[in-house]
Amino acid sequence: MPYTQELFEEVEILALYNLDTTQAGIKVHKTAGAHAVAAAERLHQKGLVTQVDGGLLTNLGLDAAEQAQALLRILESR
């Protein structure tokens, strides 16, 4: 499976979430870059976030964000 720029943009959005609480969401404003707005919309379509502009993580989204952030921590530490 080729890794696309779109997938990396989605991981960037997932990395923004605070995993210390399930009650803190994010809002990707329309003034954000077009890539960020589109990535949030794709995450919503995939059922990972509750709103097209971010919102809260779903259960699946929480799993994805945890794994994405863990991977980024591993890569940053090397």
C-alpha positions as CSV (number, residue, x, y, z in Angstrom):
1,M,0.0,0.0,0.0
2,P,1.6,3.3,-1.0
3,Y,1.6,6.0,1.6
4,T,0.1,9.2,0.2
5,Q,0.4,12.8,1.3
6,E,-3.3,12.6,2.3
7,L,-2.5,9.9,4.8
8,F,0.3,11.9,6.3
9,E,-2.0,14.9,6.6
10,E,-4.6,12.8,8.4
11,V,-1.9,11.6,10.8
12,E,-1.0,15.3,11.4
13,I,-4.5,16.0,12.5
14,L,-4.6,13.0,14.7
15,A,-1.4,14.2,16.4
16,L,-3.2,17.4,17.5
17,Y,-5.6,15.6,19.8
18,N,-5.0,15.7,23.6
19,L,-5.1,12.1,24.6
20,D,-5.3,12.9,28.3
21,T,-9.0,13.5,28.0
22,T,-11.8,12.3,25.7
23,Q,-13.7,15.6,26.3
24,A,-11.2,17.8,24.5
25,G,-11.7,18.0,20.7
26,I,-10.2,20.2,18.0
27,K,-11.7,22.5,15.4
28,V,-10.0,22.9,12.1
29,H,-11.0,26.4,11.0
30,K,-11.7,27.1,7.3
31,T,-8.8,29.6,7.5
32,A,-6.4,26.6,8.1
33,G,-4.6,25.3,5.1
34,A,-6.8,23.5,2.6
35,H,-4.9,20.3,3.3
36,A,-5.8,20.4,7.0
37,V,-9.5,21.1,6.2
38,A,-9.6,18.3,3.7
39,A,-7.8,15.9,6.1
40,A,-10.3,16.6,8.9
41,E,-13.2,16.0,6.5
42,R,-11.6,12.6,5.4
43,L,-11.2,11.6,9.1
44,H,-14.9,12.4,9.6
45,Q,-15.9,10.3,6.6
46,K,-13.8,7.4,7.9
47,G,-15.6,7.6,11.3
48,L,-12.6,8.7,13.3
49,V,-13.9,12.2,14.4
50,T,-17.3,13.4,15.2
51,Q,-17.4,16.5,13.1
52,V,-16.3,17.4,9.6
53,D,-14.1,20.1,11.1
54,G,-12.6,17.9,13.8
55,G,-14.7,17.7,16.9
56,L,-14.1,14.8,19.3
57,L,-12.4,11.5,18.5
58,T,-14.7,8.5,18.1
59,N,-13.6,5.2,19.8
60,L,-11.9,4.2,16.5
61,G,-10.4,7.7,16.2
62,L,-9.0,7.4,19.8
63,D,-7.3,4.1,18.9
64,A,-5.8,5.7,15.7
65,A,-4.7,8.9,17.5
66,E,-3.0,6.8,20.2
67,Q,-1.1,4.7,17.7
68,A,-0.2,7.7,15.5
69,Q,1.1,9.7,18.5
70,A,3.0,6.7,19.8
71,L,4.7,6.2,16.4
72,L,5.6,9.9,16.2
73,R,7.2,9.8,19.7
74,I,9.2,6.7,18.7
75,L,10.5,8.3,15.5
76,E,11.2,11.6,17.2
77,S,13.3,9.9,19.9
78,R,15.7,8.3,17.4
